[in-house]
Amino acid sequence: MYVQTPDRTRPPTSQDRPPGPRGVPLLGVLPKLTKSPLWYFEHLHRTFGDLVRFEVAGKPVHIVTHPDHVKHILIDNADNYWKGPIFKRIGALFGNGLVLNDGDSWRKQRRLMAPSFEQRQLEDLLAMMQRVAGAQITTWQPACETGTPVEMQDQMMRITLGVVIKTMFGYSVTDEELHAIADAFNRALRHLELRLLTFFLPDGFPLPGRRDFERARVLLDRSVARVVAERRAHPEGHNDLLALLLCARYEDGAAMDDTQLRDEIVTIFFGGYEATANALAWAQYAVSQHPAIAARLHDEAASVLGNRPVDLQDLSRLGYTEMVLKEAMRLYTPFYVSFRTAHQGDRLGRYAIPAGSHMLLLHYLTHRHPDYWPSPETFDPERFSREASAARPRHAYYPFGAGQHMCIGKHFAMLEMKLVLAMIMRDYRLRLMEGSVIEMNPRATLRSRYGIPLVLSRH
């Protein structure tokens, strides 16, 4: 399939429209979509193909799954697609952070922040990651001795929150405040999920949970403001992400103001906490179902990590661990959907995309597209060997986004996930608790509805 050059010289006709369901008046397909979104997306893809159109509140919405279309929207004609009013619904928490920023403002902010996430900067944070992860992993020993299941979704949240807080703020946040931040963040995210599902309603519509969201946001803002104020007053002696962001300067020599700094910090929390934790939990679930993969992971981790502090060179040798994580993010993509909105009319293949169309880029379906992933439901890390990856269209896999808006924290997240998974597999065997029900639950990220309870035993 090719992506046709846009033709804006004539209005679209009904023959130009992608196929799709009719839905009910006003709400369109929303009742079915909210009931079981992943199942319904899969149904629409099987029924109508790689580009599906439906309407919600009179606005055209398109489901995008083909790698060529992904590339067109995120790279080839990216300037025509802004993050849109659906995505902007989460601005109540993230403000104008990188995930929501757009246009020239985004480019300016990205240039400012990029050096803080370069590899040489991350190396200084590696020891802190190891301390946080190691301390939490140690707490599992009593459960290991008694055969009590450990709920890994929760445990990974504890690790990743500890990592993102300590690497961002160093030791400026107490354990008590860390737990308060975690609780506030989770409460805020629950409300944002509702805001996304009700994107067709006016922004000021009184949704349930609004007051609790406001209280959670105030707590987060106060915690961030306190640490930032302390750092501005006493900037010396710190070696963390906040120190790097405070030192960063725009081309005119100015620093970020407190509002922009707050927005970037909260945005980094989300990417480094919620999504990373879910990716790690899903990886452990998948490994628990495949003893041969688990054994190979253990052998690699024991050989590379040993029982000593590790550095970036050690982590670069965890090639199979990285393949396992990539395959887990293919099947259980933490950010399972991205949103864009067309500024002007466009064309994808033979189909017209009207101006103002909402585009749902379904990572989840692209990553399971049978044309690019044979036996797509099978967990197979060998899909990410160098040879297999080279033979696939590049945009058949994009868990961190693509193009200029690719996640700025990608290398940070992969570094952390490789380290944590290797530390776990070095020390423990994983077995899913008997009778567990594992069901995907698409929320702000892709979680397991009932958690991931694993029984641990020592190697």
C-alpha positions as CSV (number, residue, x, y, z in Angstrom):
1,M,0.0,0.0,0.0
2,Y,1.2,3.5,-0.7
3,V,0.2,6.8,0.8
4,Q,-1.2,9.2,-1.9
5,T,-0.1,12.8,-2.1
6,P,-2.8,15.0,-0.5
7,D,-5.4,16.5,-2.8
8,R,-7.2,19.4,-1.3
9,T,-8.6,20.8,-4.6
10,R,-12.0,19.2,-4.2
11,P,-14.3,18.3,-1.2
12,P,-14.5,14.6,-0.3
13,T,-17.4,12.5,-1.5
14,S,-19.0,9.5,0.1
15,Q,-17.0,7.2,-2.1
16,D,-13.8,8.7,-0.6
17,R,-14.7,7.9,2.9
18,P,-13.1,5.0,4.7
19,P,-15.6,2.3,5.6
20,G,-17.0,2.0,9.1
21,P,-20.0,1.4,11.4
22,R,-23.0,3.7,11.6
23,G,-23.5,3.8,15.3
24,V,-26.4,5.5,17.1
25,P,-27.5,9.2,16.8
26,L,-25.2,11.7,18.4
27,L,-23.1,9.2,20.4
28,G,-22.1,7.1,17.3
29,V,-20.2,4.0,18.4
30,L,-19.3,5.4,21.8
31,P,-21.6,3.0,23.9
32,K,-19.8,0.0,22.4
33,L,-16.4,1.6,22.6
34,T,-16.6,2.5,26.3
35,K,-17.9,-1.0,27.2
36,S,-15.0,-3.0,25.7
37,P,-12.6,-0.7,23.8
38,L,-9.9,-3.1,22.7
39,W,-12.3,-5.8,21.7
40,Y,-14.3,-3.3,19.7
41,F,-11.2,-1.8,18.0
42,E,-10.2,-5.3,17.0
43,H,-13.7,-6.0,15.7
44,L,-13.7,-2.8,13.6
45,H,-10.2,-3.7,12.2
46,R,-11.3,-7.2,11.2
47,T,-14.5,-6.0,9.7
48,F,-13.5,-2.8,7.8
49,G,-9.7,-2.9,7.4
50,D,-6.7,-0.7,8.1
51,L,-8.6,2.6,8.1
52,V,-11.9,2.9,9.8
53,R,-14.2,5.9,10.0
54,F,-17.1,6.6,12.5
55,E,-18.6,9.7,14.0
56,V,-19.0,10.9,17.6
57,A,-21.1,14.0,18.2
58,G,-21.0,14.7,14.5
59,K,-17.2,14.7,14.3
60,P,-15.4,12.2,12.1
61,V,-13.0,9.8,14.0
62,H,-10.6,7.5,12.2
63,I,-8.9,4.4,13.5
64,V,-5.4,4.1,12.0
65,T,-3.5,0.8,12.0
66,H,-1.4,0.6,8.8
67,P,2.4,1.4,9.2
68,D,2.3,3.6,6.1
69,H,-0.5,5.7,7.5
70,V,1.3,6.0,10.8
71,K,4.4,7.2,9.0
72,H,2.3,9.7,7.0
73,I,0.6,11.2,10.0
74,L,3.6,11.3,12.4
75,I,6.4,12.0,9.9
76,D,5.6,12.8,6.3
77,N,2.8,15.2,6.9
78,A,3.3,15.8,10.6
79,D,2.7,19.5,10.5
80,N,-0.9,18.9,9.4
81,Y,-1.7,16.8,12.5
82,W,-1.7,18.5,15.9
83,K,-2.3,16.7,19.1
84,G,-5.9,17.8,19.1
85,P,-8.8,18.5,21.5
86,I,-9.0,14.8,22.6
87,F,-5.4,14.8,23.8
88,K,-5.8,18.3,25.2
89,R,-8.4,16.9,27.7
90,I,-5.5,15.7,29.9
91,G,-4.0,19.2,30.0
92,A,-5.9,19.7,33.3
93,L,-3.0,17.7,34.8
94,F,-0.1,18.0,32.4
95,G,-0.5,21.6,31.4
96,N,1.9,22.5,28.6
97,G,4.4,19.7,29.1
98,L,6.1,18.1,26.2
99,V,3.4,15.4,25.8
100,L,0.8,18.1,25.0
101,N,2.9,21.0,23.7
102,D,2.8,21.6,19.9
103,G,4.3,23.6,17.1
104,D,7.1,26.1,17.6
105,S,6.6,26.1,21.4
106,W,7.1,22.3,21.4
107,R,10.2,22.6,19.3
108,K,11.7,25.2,21.6
109,Q,11.0,23.2,24.7
110,R,12.3,19.9,23.1
111,R,15.6,21.5,22.2
112,L,15.9,22.8,25.8
113,M,15.2,19.5,27.4
114,A,16.9,17.0,25.1
115,P,20.4,17.3,26.6
116,S,19.1,16.3,30.0
117,F,18.2,12.9,28.6
118,E,21.4,12.1,26.7
119,Q,23.2,8.9,27.6
120,R,26.1,10.6,29.4
121,Q,23.6,12.2,31.8
122,L,21.7,9.0,32.4
123,E,24.9,7.2,33.5
124,D,25.1,9.4,36.6
125,L,21.5,8.3,37.5
126,L,22.1,4.5,37.1
127,A,23.4,3.9,40.7
128,M,20.3,5.6,42.1
129,M,18.1,3.3,40.0
130,Q,19.9,0.3,41.3
131,R,19.5,1.4,44.9
132,V,15.8,2.0,44.6
133,A,15.1,-1.2,42.7
134,G,17.3,-3.3,44.9
135,A,15.6,-2.0,48.1
136,Q,12.2,-3.0,46.8
137,I,13.2,-6.4,45.5
138,T,14.7,-7.2,48.9
139,T,11.3,-6.8,50.5
140,W,10.0,-9.8,48.5
141,Q,12.1,-12.4,50.4
142,P,9.5,-13.2,53.1
143,A,6.8,-13.8,50.4
144,C,9.3,-16.0,48.5
145,E,10.0,-18.1,51.6
146,T,6.3,-18.6,52.4
147,G,5.1,-19.0,48.8
148,T,2.8,-15.9,49.1
149,P,2.0,-14.3,45.7
150,V,3.5,-10.9,45.1
151,E,1.3,-8.5,43.1
152,M,3.8,-7.3,40.5
153,Q,1.8,-4.5,39.0
154,D,1.8,-2.8,42.4
155,Q,5.4,-3.6,43.0
156,M,6.6,-2.3,39.7
157,M,4.7,1.0,40.4
158,R,6.5,1.2,43.7
159,I,9.9,0.7,42.0
160,T,9.3,3.1,39.0
161,L,7.8,5.8,41.2
162,G,10.8,5.6,43.5
163,V,13.1,5.7,40.5
164,V,11.5,8.7,38.9
165,I,11.2,10.6,42.1
166,K,14.8,9.9,43.2
167,T,16.3,10.6,39.8
168,M,14.2,13.7,39.4
169,F,14.5,15.1,43.0
170,G,17.4,13.2,44.5
171,Y,16.8,13.0,48.2
172,S,14.6,16.1,48.5
173,V,11.5,14.0,49.0
174,T,10.8,11.8,52.0
175,D,9.3,8.3,51.8
176,E,6.1,9.7,53.4
177,E,5.8,12.4,50.7
178,L,6.6,9.9,48.0
179,H,3.6,7.7,49.0
180,A,1.4,10.8,49.1
181,I,2.5,11.8,45.6
182,A,1.8,8.3,44.3
183,D,-1.7,8.3,45.8
184,A,-2.5,11.8,44.4
185,F,-1.2,10.8,41.0
186,N,-3.3,7.7,40.8
187,R,-6.4,9.7,41.8
188,A,-5.7,12.3,39.2
189,L,-5.3,9.7,36.5
190,R,-8.6,8.1,37.2
191,H,-10.3,11.4,36.5
192,L,-8.3,12.0,33.3
193,E,-9.4,8.6,32.0
194,L,-13.0,9.8,32.3
195,R,-12.1,13.1,30.6
196,L,-10.7,11.2,27.6
197,L,-13.8,9.0,27.3
198,T,-16.1,12.1,27.4
199,F,-14.0,14.1,24.9
200,F,-17.2,15.2,23.1
201,L,-18.5,17.1,26.2
202,P,-17.7,20.7,26.9
203,D,-14.5,21.1,28.9
204,G,-16.3,22.6,31.9
205,F,-18.9,19.9,32.1
206,P,-19.2,18.7,35.7
207,L,-17.8,15.2,35.5
208,P,-17.8,12.9,38.6
209,G,-14.6,13.1,40.6
210,R,-13.7,16.6,39.7
211,R,-13.2,17.8,43.3
212,D,-11.0,14.8,44.2
213,F,-9.0,15.5,41.0
214,E,-8.5,19.1,42.1
215,R,-7.4,18.1,45.5
216,A,-4.9,15.6,44.1
217,R,-3.6,18.2,41.6
218,V,-3.1,20.7,44.4
219,L,-1.1,18.2,46.4
220,L,1.1,17.4,43.4
221,D,1.7,21.1,42.7
222,R,2.6,21.9,46.3
223,S,5.2,19.0,46.4
224,V,6.8,20.1,43.1
225,A,6.7,23.8,44.1
226,R,8.4,23.1,47.5
227,V,11.3,21.2,46.0
228,V,11.8,23.6,43.1
229,A,11.8,26.6,45.5
230,E,14.4,24.8,47.8
231,R,16.5,24.1,44.8
232,R,16.4,27.6,43.5
233,A,17.5,28.8,46.9
234,H,20.2,26.2,47.3
235,P,21.2,24.8,43.9
236,E,24.6,23.4,44.8
237,G,25.4,19.8,45.5
238,H,22.7,18.1,43.4
239,N,23.1,15.6,40.6
240,D,19.6,14.7,39.3
241,L,17.2,15.5,36.5
242,L,15.8,18.6,38.3
243,A,19.3,20.0,38.6
244,L,19.8,19.5,34.8
245,L,16.4,21.1,34.0
246,L,17.1,24.1,36.3
247,C,20.5,24.7,34.5
248,A,19.0,24.3,31.0
249,R,18.8,27.5,29.0
250,Y,16.8,28.6,25.9
251,E,18.7,30.1,22.9
252,D,18.1,33.5,24.4
253,G,19.7,32.5,27.7
254,A,16.5,32.4,29.7
255,A,15.6,29.5,32.0
256,M,12.3,27.7,32.3
257,D,9.8,29.5,34.5
258,D,8.2,27.7,37.4
259,T,4.9,26.9,35.5
260,Q,6.7,25.3,32.6
261,L,9.0,23.4,34.9
262,R,6.1,22.1,36.9
263,D,4.4,20.9,33.7
264,E,7.5,19.1,32.5
265,I,8.1,17.4,35.9
266,V,4.5,16.1,36.1
267,T,4.8,14.9,32.5
268,I,8.0,13.0,33.3
269,F,6.4,11.5,36.3
270,F,3.7,10.0,34.1
271,G,6.0,8.5,31.5
272,G,8.6,7.3,34.0
273,Y,6.1,5.9,36.5
274,E,2.8,4.6,35.1
275,A,3.9,3.4,31.6
276,T,7.2,1.9,32.6
277,A,5.7,0.0,35.6
278,N,3.0,-1.6,33.4
279,A,5.6,-2.6,30.7
280,L,7.7,-4.3,33.4
281,A,4.7,-6.1,34.9
282,W,3.5,-7.4,31.6
283,A,7.0,-8.6,30.7
284,Q,7.1,-10.6,33.9
285,Y,3.7,-12.1,33.2
286,A,4.8,-13.1,29.7
287,V,8.0,-14.6,31.0
288,S,6.2,-16.6,33.7
289,Q,4.3,-18.4,30.9
290,H,7.5,-19.4,29.0
291,P,10.1,-21.3,31.1
292,A,12.7,-21.5,28.3
293,I,12.6,-17.8,27.8
294,A,12.9,-17.3,31.6
295,A,15.9,-19.6,31.8
296,R,17.7,-17.7,29.0
297,L,16.9,-14.4,30.8
298,H,18.3,-15.7,34.0
299,D,21.5,-17.0,32.4
300,E,22.1,-13.6,30.7
301,A,21.4,-11.6,33.9
302,A,23.6,-13.8,36.1
303,S,26.4,-13.6,33.6
304,V,26.2,-9.8,33.0
305,L,25.1,-8.5,36.4
306,G,26.8,-10.9,38.7
307,N,26.5,-9.5,42.3
308,R,28.1,-6.1,41.8
309,P,27.0,-2.6,40.8
310,V,26.6,-2.3,37.0
311,D,27.3,0.4,34.5
312,L,25.9,1.3,31.1
313,Q,28.4,-1.0,29.4
314,D,27.0,-3.9,31.4
315,L,23.4,-3.0,30.4
316,S,24.4,-2.8,26.7
317,R,25.2,-6.5,26.9
318,L,21.6,-7.4,28.0
319,G,20.6,-8.0,24.4
320,Y,18.1,-10.8,25.0
321,T,16.6,-8.9,28.0
322,E,15.9,-6.0,25.6
323,M,14.3,-8.3,23.0
324,V,12.0,-9.7,25.7
325,L,11.0,-6.2,26.8
326,K,10.3,-5.1,23.2
327,E,8.1,-8.1,22.6
328,A,6.2,-7.5,25.8
329,M,5.6,-3.9,24.7
330,R,4.4,-5.2,21.3
331,L,1.7,-7.4,22.9
332,Y,0.9,-5.2,25.8
333,T,1.7,-1.7,24.6
334,P,1.5,0.7,27.6
335,F,0.5,3.6,25.4
336,Y,-1.9,1.7,23.3
337,V,-3.4,4.7,21.4
338,S,-2.2,8.1,20.3
339,F,-4.4,11.1,19.3
340,R,-4.0,13.5,16.4
341,T,-6.4,16.0,14.7
342,A,-6.1,17.1,11.1
343,H,-5.6,20.9,10.5
344,Q,-6.5,20.6,6.8
345,G,-8.0,18.0,4.6
346,D,-5.6,15.1,3.6
347,R,-5.7,11.7,2.0
348,L,-4.5,8.3,3.2
349,G,-4.3,6.0,0.3
350,R,-7.5,6.4,-1.7
351,Y,-9.5,7.8,1.2
352,A,-10.2,11.4,2.1
353,I,-9.5,12.8,5.6
354,P,-11.6,15.9,6.2
355,A,-10.2,18.9,8.1
356,G,-10.9,18.6,11.8
357,S,-10.9,14.8,11.7
358,H,-9.8,13.0,14.9
359,M,-7.2,10.3,14.3
360,L,-6.8,7.4,16.7
361,L,-3.4,5.8,16.0
362,L,-3.9,2.3,17.5
363,H,-0.5,1.1,18.5
364,Y,-2.2,-1.9,20.0
365,L,-3.6,-3.0,16.6
366,T,-0.5,-2.1,14.5
367,H,1.6,-4.2,16.9
368,R,-0.7,-7.2,16.3
369,H,-1.2,-6.6,12.5
370,P,-1.0,-10.1,10.9
371,D,0.6,-8.8,7.8
372,Y,3.7,-7.8,9.8
373,W,3.6,-10.1,12.8
374,P,3.0,-13.8,12.0
375,S,1.0,-15.5,14.8
376,P,0.6,-12.1,16.4
377,E,-0.8,-13.4,19.7
378,T,2.3,-15.6,20.3
379,F,5.0,-14.2,22.7
380,D,8.3,-14.5,20.7
381,P,11.3,-12.3,21.6
382,E,13.1,-13.5,18.4
383,R,10.9,-11.1,16.5
384,F,13.3,-8.4,17.7
385,S,16.5,-10.0,16.5
386,R,18.5,-7.7,14.3
387,E,17.6,-9.6,11.1
388,A,13.8,-9.8,11.9
389,S,13.6,-6.1,12.8
390,A,15.4,-5.1,9.6
391,A,12.9,-7.0,7.5
392,R,9.9,-5.2,9.0
393,P,8.5,-1.8,8.1
394,R,9.9,0.6,10.7
395,H,6.5,1.9,11.7
396,A,5.0,-1.5,12.3
397,Y,6.3,-1.0,15.9
398,Y,6.3,2.3,17.7
399,P,5.7,1.9,21.5
400,F,7.4,5.3,22.2
401,G,5.8,7.2,19.3
402,A,7.6,8.1,16.1
403,G,9.1,11.1,14.3
404,Q,9.9,14.4,16.0
405,H,7.5,13.7,18.8
406,M,9.0,10.4,19.9
407,C,9.2,10.1,23.7
408,I,12.1,12.1,25.0
409,G,12.4,9.6,27.9
410,K,12.7,6.5,25.7
411,H,16.4,5.8,26.6
412,F,15.7,6.5,30.3
413,A,12.8,4.0,30.2
414,M,14.6,1.3,28.4
415,L,17.6,1.6,30.7
416,E,15.4,1.3,33.7
417,M,13.4,-1.6,32.4
418,K,16.5,-3.6,31.4
419,L,18.1,-3.0,34.8
420,V,15.0,-3.9,36.8
421,L,14.0,-7.0,34.8
422,A,17.6,-8.3,34.8
423,M,17.8,-7.8,38.6
424,I,14.6,-9.8,39.1
425,M,15.4,-12.6,36.7
426,R,18.9,-13.0,38.2
427,D,17.4,-13.7,41.6
428,Y,14.0,-15.2,41.1
429,R,11.9,-17.7,39.2
430,L,8.4,-16.5,38.4
431,R,5.2,-18.5,38.4
432,L,1.7,-17.1,37.9
433,M,-0.6,-17.7,40.9
434,E,-2.9,-20.6,40.2
435,G,-6.4,-19.6,39.2
436,S,-5.4,-16.0,38.3
437,V,-7.4,-14.2,35.7
438,I,-5.3,-11.9,33.6
439,E,-7.3,-9.4,31.6
440,M,-6.1,-6.2,29.8
441,N,-7.7,-3.0,31.1
442,P,-7.1,0.0,28.9
443,R,-7.0,3.0,31.1
444,A,-4.5,5.9,30.9
445,T,-2.1,3.1,30.0
446,L,-2.7,-0.6,29.5
447,R,-3.0,-2.2,32.9
448,S,-4.0,-5.7,34.0
449,R,-7.5,-5.4,35.4
450,Y,-6.9,-7.8,38.4
451,G,-3.2,-7.3,38.8
452,I,-0.4,-9.8,38.0
453,P,0.1,-12.0,41.1
454,L,3.3,-14.0,40.8
455,V,4.8,-16.7,43.1
456,L,8.5,-16.3,43.5
457,S,11.2,-18.8,44.2
458,R,15.0,-18.3,44.5
459,H,17.4,-19.6,41.8
